Amino acid sequence: QKKVGRDGDISWSVQVRKKHIKEFRTFSSHADAKNWAAEIESEIARGIYVRRAESEKTTMAQVCERYRNEVLPGLRGSKPDNSRLLNIEERIGSLPIAAVTSTVLASFRDGRLREVSKQSVIHELNLINRLLKACQMDFGIPLPSGIPQVRKPQKPNGRDRRVDQLEIQAICAASDSVELDSIITLAIETAMRRGELAEAIRENLKVQKRTLKLVDTKNGESRVIPLSTKAISILEGMPYQLDGRII
């Protein structure tokens, strides 16, 4: 149906009603309206039709917010993902999720590669994939074209050397923290992650057994860290915290 607006603009409204399915869209082009109707009717006839309305009216920013409120609180490492969500919202948040195509993701990837490292871009693309999976599996928003695929940057080469003692001393000397030296040395002696050091509690320190138990680590399991003589000396010398944490 052709419509002429008050300002003289012409639009074309099209409605598809078939097998109890009803779809309605408005286009500025008659050709686009016909093509859309033909595509919908073809999908219905082939039994592959997926309703588009929800994915066309829901933006990536809305999905990010829902993921932030409903999914992130139950995940470990939520702080980095929350920061990544902000980057995603800033760049493609205004797009309906139905418009997030492989081409859009490739443009997002290339733009971010000019700003951050390859590994950071890989993390962000992985998060976008999880967002779109959550739409289908948790939020009840079907994606008519499925989850778009995009080639990820090649992972950077792994580190091939350790930080030497002079570099460690320079880092400590440049900091105003009186505890940084001990924390860095403890991290080197135990190979504990930053988050594990921050979450370690004193009641799980067993000096006689020379062990420190970490509860609910990154992979969701507890593990016991063997302690060297230097690590024990550092741990025993740290002041007691009111919340029971070691550092």
N, C-alpha and C positions, 0 to 999 in steps of 0.2 A: 504494500500500500504506500503510495506516494504522499508525502506531507510537505506543505510549504509553511515555513515559520513566518512570524510577523516581520522579521527582518529580511525575508525573501529567501532564506536558506532552505534548500531542499533536502529532505531525509527520506529514507525508505524503511518502513517497518515490515517485518516478516514474522510469521508465526507458523510453527510446525506442530501439528497435532496428529499423532499416530500411535496406535497401540497403548493408549492411556498415558502417553508422554506428551507434554506440552512445553514448548520452548518458544521464547519471544525475544527478538533483538531488533535494534534500530541501527541503521548504517547511513553514512553520508553518500554511499555509492550504490547504485542499483546492481552493478555486477557483484560487489561484495555481498550484498543481501542474497542474491541468487546462489552464489557459491556456498555461502554458509548454510542455507536451507538444504541444498543438495548434499552437503557433507553430513548434516544431522540425519537426514532421511536415509542415507546410505549406511550410516552406523547403526541406526535402528533396524534396518532390514538385515544387516549382518549379525545382529545380536551383540555388538560391541559398544553400544552407546553408553556413555557415562555423563551424568548431569554436570553441566559446566557452571551453573549459576553461583554455587558457593565458592569455587576456586577463582571465579572472575570478579567477585566482589570483596574477597579477602586479600588484604595486602601482605607483603612480606613483613612489614613493620608490625602488623597485628599478630602474625605468626610468631615473630621474635618475642613479642611481649608475652604471649601465651606460653611459649616454651620457657621463658625466663621465670614465670610464676608457677608453672605446673610441673615442669620436668627438671630444671636445674637444681631446685632444693634437694632432690633425692640423689644427686650425683656428686661424686668427689671431683675436685678440681673445677668447681663452678666459677671461680673468679676469672680465670683466663677465658672461659667460654662467654662469660658476661661481657668482657671487653670485646671479644670477637663479634658478639651480637650487635654492639654499638656500631662497629665498622660496617656490618652488613646492612643495618637499618639506614645508616647515612648514605650508602651508595645505591642500594636497590630496594629500600624500604617502601618507596611509594608505588612499586609495581604490584599488580595483582599476581598471585602465585601462578595463575594460568599463563602469565606472560613471561615467566622465568624459564627461558629456553636455553638450549646449549649455547646459542649465540650470545645471549645475555651473560651467561656464566663465563664464557671465553673472554668477553670484554671486561668483566669484573676481574678475572684472573690477570689479564694483561695490565690493567690499571694498577692493581695492587703490587704487581711485581716491580713496578717503578718506584714503589714506596717502601716495601718491606722485603724480608728474605723469602726465599722459596719455601722454606719450612713453614713460615707463618701463613703463606698463601695456601699451602696444603691443608693446614689446620682449619682455615676459614672455609675452604671448599668442602671439607669433610663435615663441618658444622652445618652448612647449607643443605647438604645431603640428608643429615639427620633431621633438620627442620622439616623438609619435605616428606620424609618418611613418617614423622610424627603426625603430619597432616592426614596421611592416609590411614595410619595404624591406630592413632590415639584421638585425633580431633574430629574424625568423621568427615574429612574434606577430600573427596576423590579428585585425583589429577587426571583429566581426560587423556593427556599424552604421556602419562607416567612421569617418573623422575628423570629429568634431563641429565645427560652424561656430558662430561667435559674432560679433556685431557689435562691431567695435573702436571705441574712442573716436576722435573726430575729432582729427586731428593738430593740434597747437598751431600758431599763426601763426609764421612764420619771423621771425628777428631783423630789425629794420628800422633798426638803427643800430650803429655801431662804438663800442667803449669809447674814451673820450677820454683824452688824455694825463694830465689831473689824476687820473682814476680809476686809471690804471696806476701813477702815482707813489704814490697812497695804498695800493695793494695791496703794492707793493714796500716801502714804509715800515713796513707792519704786519707784515712777515715778518722772521724772524731770519736768513734765508738771504742770504749775501753774493752768491750767484750768481743769485738769482731775477731781478734787474733785467736781467741780460744774457740770460737764457733767455727772458724775456717779450719783450724787444726783438727777439731773434732770431726768435721765433715770428711776431711781427708783420711783420718784414721779409721772411720767407720763405714765410709762410702754411703752414708745416709743422704737421702734427698732433702732439699730445703724444707719441704712440707713435713717430712718425717721428723726432722729435728725440732720443728716448731710444735709438733703434736706430742712429742715424747713426754711422759710423765715420770716423776721421780719414784713412785711406788713400784714401777716396773723395772727399776734398776737393781740388779743383784750383784753387788760388789764381789762377794765371795765366789759366786759362779762366773764372774767376769762376763755378764751378759746384760743386755737391755732388750726388753720385749716391746715390739711395736705392734699396736692394735689397729686393725682396719687400715691397712696400707693402700697404696694406689691401686693395686689389683684386687682389693677387697678382702685380703687375707692377712692374718697376723703372722709375724715372723720374729725370730730372735737374732739379735746382732751380737756377735762375739766382740769383746772389747780388749784392746791392747792395754798395756800398762800406762801409756801416755793418755789414752782415752779415759781410763778410769781416773787418773790424776786430774784431768780437766773437769770431769763430771763432779768429782768430790769437791773441787774448789769453787764450783759455781754457787752463787747465793741461792737460797731457797725462795721460790716464788709462791705467792699466796694461793694461786690457782693450781698448784701442784705440778706445773710444767717445769721442765728442766731448764729451758732458756726462755 
